[in-house]
Amino acid sequence: MITRHAEATWEGDLPHGKGHVKSNSGVVNHPYSFATRFENGPGTNPEELIGAAHSACFSMALSHMLTIGGNKPTRVHTVADVQLDKVGEGFKIVKIILTCDAIVPGIDDKKFQETAAKAKAGCPISQALAATPIELKATLSK
């Protein structure tokens, strides 16, 4: 079993407090705050980090599935838009939209779309986020 480690600290109340999030590898090491999450303040936020993880995981899963299917991709680029909205008294991630553009020599669009759908379903991050609607917009570039 592989275990990855990240941690966060929050100091103060929600609107005026501040936090810091970091990963064991040191790659993630950023401040976060109310302004970074609900406004456009400098720093990161949980939804951005989820989006980064999801786009990376999906790109890797799609690349792998294309390759084992006989069509090694040249490039897979994925953007994850994580939508946070007020629901009742709190906030909820209401949707994630994965927008993928890939260069895959020798594949037709039908097979590409089928493989992209399987990658969306099979990606470990998609599975972890299964309670959230996830949309996929996959484009095969030549």
C-alpha positions as CSV (number, residue, x, y, z in Angstrom):
1,M,0.0,0.0,0.0
2,I,1.2,3.5,-0.9
3,T,0.4,6.3,1.6
4,R,0.9,10.0,0.7
5,H,1.0,12.7,3.4
6,A,-0.2,16.3,3.4
7,E,-1.2,18.5,6.3
8,A,-2.8,21.9,6.9
9,T,-2.9,24.3,9.8
10,W,-5.6,27.0,10.3
11,E,-5.2,29.9,12.8
12,G,-8.1,32.1,13.8
13,D,-11.7,32.3,12.7
14,L,-12.9,31.7,9.2
15,P,-13.2,35.2,7.7
16,H,-10.0,36.6,9.3
17,G,-7.9,33.6,9.9
18,K,-5.1,32.1,7.8
19,G,-3.8,28.7,7.0
20,H,-0.9,26.9,5.5
21,V,-1.0,23.6,3.6
22,K,2.0,21.5,2.8
23,S,2.9,18.1,1.4
24,N,5.5,15.7,2.7
25,S,7.5,16.0,-0.6
26,G,7.6,19.8,-0.2
27,V,6.1,20.4,-3.6
28,V,3.0,21.8,-2.0
29,N,3.8,24.5,0.5
30,H,1.4,27.4,0.3
31,P,-0.7,29.7,2.4
32,Y,-4.5,29.7,2.1
33,S,-7.3,31.9,3.5
34,F,-10.9,32.9,3.2
35,A,-9.8,35.3,0.4
36,T,-8.0,32.5,-1.5
37,R,-11.0,30.3,-1.3
38,F,-14.0,32.6,-1.7
39,E,-12.4,35.6,-3.4
40,N,-9.3,36.0,-5.6
41,G,-6.7,36.5,-2.9
42,P,-3.1,35.2,-3.4
43,G,-2.4,31.6,-2.3
44,T,-4.1,28.3,-2.9
45,N,-7.3,26.7,-1.8
46,P,-8.7,23.2,-1.3
47,E,-10.6,23.2,-4.6
48,E,-7.6,24.2,-6.6
49,L,-5.6,21.4,-5.1
50,I,-8.4,18.9,-5.8
51,G,-8.4,20.1,-9.4
52,A,-4.6,19.7,-9.7
53,A,-4.8,16.2,-8.4
54,H,-7.8,15.2,-10.6
55,S,-6.3,16.6,-13.8
56,A,-3.0,14.9,-13.1
57,C,-4.6,11.6,-12.3
58,F,-7.0,11.6,-15.3
59,S,-4.2,12.5,-17.7
60,M,-2.1,9.6,-16.4
61,A,-5.0,7.2,-16.5
62,L,-5.9,8.1,-20.0
63,S,-2.3,7.9,-21.2
64,H,-2.0,4.5,-19.8
65,M,-5.3,3.2,-21.2
66,L,-4.5,4.6,-24.6
67,T,-1.1,3.0,-24.6
68,I,-2.2,-0.5,-23.5
69,G,-5.0,-0.2,-26.2
70,G,-2.3,0.2,-28.8
71,N,-2.3,4.0,-29.3
72,K,0.5,5.7,-27.4
73,P,-0.4,9.4,-26.9
74,T,2.1,12.2,-27.7
75,R,0.4,14.5,-25.3
76,V,-2.6,14.5,-22.9
77,H,-3.5,17.9,-21.4
78,T,-6.4,18.1,-18.9
79,V,-7.9,21.1,-17.1
80,A,-10.2,20.4,-14.0
81,D,-12.7,23.1,-13.1
82,V,-13.9,22.4,-9.6
83,Q,-17.1,24.3,-8.9
84,L,-17.9,25.4,-5.3
85,D,-21.3,26.8,-4.6
86,K,-23.4,27.7,-1.6
87,V,-25.8,24.9,-0.7
88,G,-28.1,25.4,2.2
89,E,-26.1,26.9,5.1
90,G,-22.7,25.8,3.8
91,F,-20.7,25.3,0.7
92,K,-20.3,22.2,-1.5
93,I,-18.4,21.1,-4.5
94,V,-21.3,20.8,-6.9
95,K,-19.5,19.7,-10.1
96,I,-16.1,19.0,-11.6
97,I,-15.6,19.5,-15.4
98,L,-12.6,17.7,-16.9
99,T,-11.6,19.3,-20.2
100,C,-9.0,17.2,-22.0
101,D,-7.1,17.7,-25.3
102,A,-4.9,14.9,-26.5
103,I,-2.7,14.1,-29.4
104,V,-2.9,10.4,-30.1
105,P,-1.6,9.1,-33.5
106,G,-3.5,6.4,-35.2
107,I,-6.8,6.5,-33.2
108,D,-10.2,7.4,-34.3
109,D,-12.5,9.7,-32.3
110,K,-14.9,7.0,-31.3
111,K,-12.2,4.8,-29.7
112,F,-10.7,7.9,-28.1
113,Q,-14.0,9.0,-26.5
114,E,-14.6,5.4,-25.2
115,T,-11.1,5.3,-23.7
116,A,-11.5,8.8,-22.2
117,A,-14.8,7.7,-20.5
118,K,-13.2,4.6,-19.1
119,A,-10.2,6.7,-17.8
120,K,-12.6,9.1,-16.1
121,A,-14.4,6.2,-14.4
122,G,-11.2,4.3,-13.5
123,C,-9.0,7.2,-12.3
124,P,-8.5,6.8,-8.6
125,I,-9.2,10.5,-7.9
126,S,-12.5,10.2,-9.9
127,Q,-13.4,7.2,-7.8
128,A,-12.6,9.1,-4.6
129,L,-14.8,12.0,-5.8
130,A,-17.7,9.8,-7.0
131,A,-20.3,11.6,-4.9
132,T,-19.7,14.7,-7.1
133,P,-20.9,14.9,-10.7
134,I,-17.9,14.8,-13.0
135,E,-18.3,15.9,-16.6
136,L,-15.8,15.1,-19.3
137,K,-15.1,17.1,-22.5
138,A,-12.5,15.2,-24.4
139,T,-11.0,16.5,-27.7
140,L,-8.7,14.5,-30.0
141,S,-6.3,16.8,-31.7
142,K,-4.4,15.9,-34.8
